[in-house]
């Protein structure tokens, strides 16, 4: 496994196999949509504080 991306997983038993951040059920696509809409990391972490280990 490439360690740079070790915090994104795909498991058919979690969120129907869509990519999520490891240890959460937060969809990668949702976070990418937030970034695309102009949200900053601080705003995203406010919405999903469990992602702090991925972005710090």
N, CA, C and O of each residue as an XYZ file, in Angstrom:
224
protein
N       0.847     -1.188      0.000
C       0.000      0.000      0.000
C       0.884      1.240      0.000
O       1.880      1.300      0.721
N       0.529      2.199     -0.786
C       1.234      3.471     -0.834
C       0.855      4.269      0.411
O      -0.303      4.656      0.564
N       1.797      4.516      1.285
C       1.531      5.186      2.559
C       0.967      6.597      2.397
O       0.274      7.087      3.288
N       1.249      7.246      1.286
C       0.728      8.600      1.100
C      -0.791      8.608      1.061
O      -1.417      9.615      1.392
N      -1.379      7.506      0.664
C      -2.827      7.447      0.531
C      -3.436      6.403      1.456
O      -4.560      5.959      1.222
N      -2.729      6.009      2.486
C      -3.190      4.980      3.399
C      -4.413      5.365      4.208
O      -5.021      4.503      4.842
N      -4.789      6.625      4.205
C      -5.951      7.046      4.990
C      -7.237      7.005      4.186
O      -8.293      7.365      4.706
N      -7.178      6.577      2.933
C      -8.387      6.371      2.128
C      -8.532      4.872      1.903
O      -7.603      4.206      1.447
N      -9.714      4.351      2.229
C      -9.942      2.919      2.057
C     -11.211      2.680      1.250
O     -12.089      3.538      1.156
N     -11.275      1.493      0.675
C     -12.474      1.029     -0.023
C     -12.787     -0.348      0.545
O     -11.975     -1.270      0.461
N     -13.968     -0.471      1.119
C     -14.403     -1.727      1.722
C     -15.858     -1.931      1.327
O     -16.690     -1.065      1.595
N     -16.184     -3.051      0.698
C     -17.563     -3.257      0.256
C     -18.582     -3.245      1.396
O     -19.781     -3.098      1.156
N     -18.112     -3.397      2.628
C     -19.013     -3.390      3.779
C     -19.191     -2.011      4.401
O     -19.954     -1.853      5.354
N     -18.497     -1.021      3.870
C     -18.595      0.346      4.398
C     -19.050      1.261      3.276
O     -18.378      1.372      2.251
N     -20.176      1.910      3.463
C     -20.713      2.887      2.499
C     -20.781      2.327      1.076
O     -20.458      3.016      0.108
N     -21.200      1.087      0.970
C     -21.385      0.432     -0.333
C     -20.120      0.412     -1.180
O     -20.188      0.439     -2.409
N     -18.968      0.365     -0.521
C     -17.706      0.258     -1.242
C     -17.164      1.556     -1.809
O     -16.193      1.545     -2.566
N     -17.780      2.669     -1.454
C     -17.261      3.960     -1.923
C     -16.049      4.349     -1.074
O     -15.981      3.983      0.100
N     -15.094      5.084     -1.646
C     -13.913      5.484     -0.875
C     -14.293      6.362      0.321
O     -15.044      7.329      0.193
N     -13.754      5.997      1.479
C     -13.972      6.751      2.717
C     -12.628      6.980      3.388
O     -11.634      6.336      3.051
N     -12.608      7.900      4.338
C     -11.408      8.111      5.131
C     -11.341      7.023      6.193
O     -12.319      6.762      6.893
N     -10.191      6.401      6.302
C      -9.987      5.274      7.206
C     -10.451      5.616      8.620
O     -10.129      6.676      9.156
N     -11.206      4.705      9.204
C     -11.700      4.880     10.563
C     -12.953      5.728     10.657
O     -13.434      6.009     11.755
N     -13.492      6.142      9.505
C     -14.705      6.965      9.485
C     -15.653      6.416      8.424
O     -15.330      5.462      7.716
N     -16.791      7.016      8.330
C     -17.710      6.744      7.228
C     -17.897      8.019      6.402
O     -18.934      8.222      5.770
N     -16.887      8.858      6.423
C     -16.915     10.111      5.671
C     -16.440      9.816      4.253
O     -15.315      9.364      4.038
N     -17.317     10.079      3.298
C     -16.984      9.812      1.901
C     -15.951     10.810      1.380
O     -16.054     12.014      1.615
N     -14.969     10.291      0.679
C     -13.957     11.143      0.053
C     -14.636     12.101     -0.922
O     -14.265     13.272     -0.996
N     -15.616     11.620     -1.664
C     -16.321     12.461     -2.638
C     -16.988     13.655     -1.963
O     -17.009     14.750     -2.525
N     -17.535     13.456     -0.761
C     -18.175     14.567     -0.052
C     -17.160     15.647      0.303
O     -17.438     16.838      0.161
N     -15.992     15.231      0.761
C     -14.956     16.202      1.120
C     -14.443     16.909     -0.135
O     -14.202     18.116     -0.106
N     -14.277     16.182     -1.219
C     -13.847     16.816     -2.469
C     -14.885     17.823     -2.958
O     -14.525     18.882     -3.472
N     -16.161     17.503     -2.804
C     -17.220     18.452     -3.169
C     -17.138     19.711     -2.313
O     -17.334     20.821     -2.809
N     -16.850     19.535     -1.034
C     -16.715     20.689     -0.140
C     -15.555     21.579     -0.577
O     -15.676     22.804     -0.608
N     -14.438     20.951     -0.913
C     -13.274     21.710     -1.373
C     -13.606     22.430     -2.681
O     -13.266     23.600     -2.856
N     -14.270     21.727     -3.591
C     -14.634     22.321     -4.883
C     -15.583     23.501     -4.719
O     -15.577     24.426     -5.531
N     -16.398     23.467     -3.669
C     -17.343     24.563     -3.446
C     -16.695     25.750     -2.735
O     -17.341     26.772     -2.504
N     -15.410     25.604     -2.390
C     -14.693     26.722     -1.794
C     -14.470     26.626     -0.297
O     -13.904     27.544      0.297
N     -14.896     25.550      0.323
C     -14.678     25.399      1.761
C     -13.199     25.164      2.033
O     -12.504     24.504      1.261
N     -12.740     25.711      3.133
C     -11.363     25.504      3.552
C     -11.259     24.311      4.489
O     -12.265     23.779      4.958
N     -10.033     23.907      4.751
C      -9.795     22.762      5.628
C     -10.401     22.993      7.009
O     -10.987     22.077      7.585
N     -10.268     24.197      7.544
C     -10.830     24.481      8.870
C     -12.338     24.282      8.894
O     -12.879     23.746      9.861
N     -13.016     24.707      7.842
C     -14.469     24.532      7.772
C     -14.841     23.053      7.650
O     -15.814     22.595      8.250
N     -14.068     22.327      6.879
C     -14.330     20.897      6.711
C     -14.117     20.173      8.034
O     -14.911     19.309      8.406
N     -13.051     20.522      8.743
C     -12.789     19.888     10.035
C     -13.845     20.260     11.068
O     -14.124     19.482     11.981
N     -14.425     21.427     10.930
C     -15.522     21.810     11.820
C     -16.736     20.908     11.568
O     -17.436     20.509     12.499
N     -16.962     20.601     10.305
C     -18.073     19.729      9.908
C     -17.791     18.262     10.253
O     -18.682     17.534     10.691
N     -16.544     17.842     10.050
C     -16.134     16.455     10.291
C     -14.874     16.430     11.158
O     -13.786     16.180     10.642
N     -14.996     16.682     12.452
C     -13.803     16.733     13.313
C     -13.020     15.420     13.346
O     -11.829     15.420     13.658
N     -13.670     14.315     13.031
C     -12.971     13.029     13.028
C     -11.911     12.944     11.936
O     -11.094     12.023     11.944
N     -11.912     13.884     11.002
C     -10.905     13.891      9.938
C      -9.618     14.588     10.354
O      -8.664     14.628      9.577
N      -9.571     15.130     11.548
C      -8.392     15.892     11.960
C      -7.116     15.062     11.871
O      -6.045     15.616     11.624
N      -7.201     13.762     12.064
C      -5.990     12.934     11.969
C      -5.510     12.807     10.530
O      -4.337     12.512     10.300
N      -6.387     13.023      9.561
C      -6.007     12.934      8.152
C      -5.396     14.232      7.636
O      -4.582     14.211      6.713
N      -5.782     15.357      8.224
C      -5.378     16.657      7.693
C      -4.418     17.417      8.587
O      -4.135     18.588      8.334
N      -3.913     16.774      9.625
C      -2.974     17.481     10.499
C      -1.621     16.831     10.464
O      -0.699     17.288     11.138
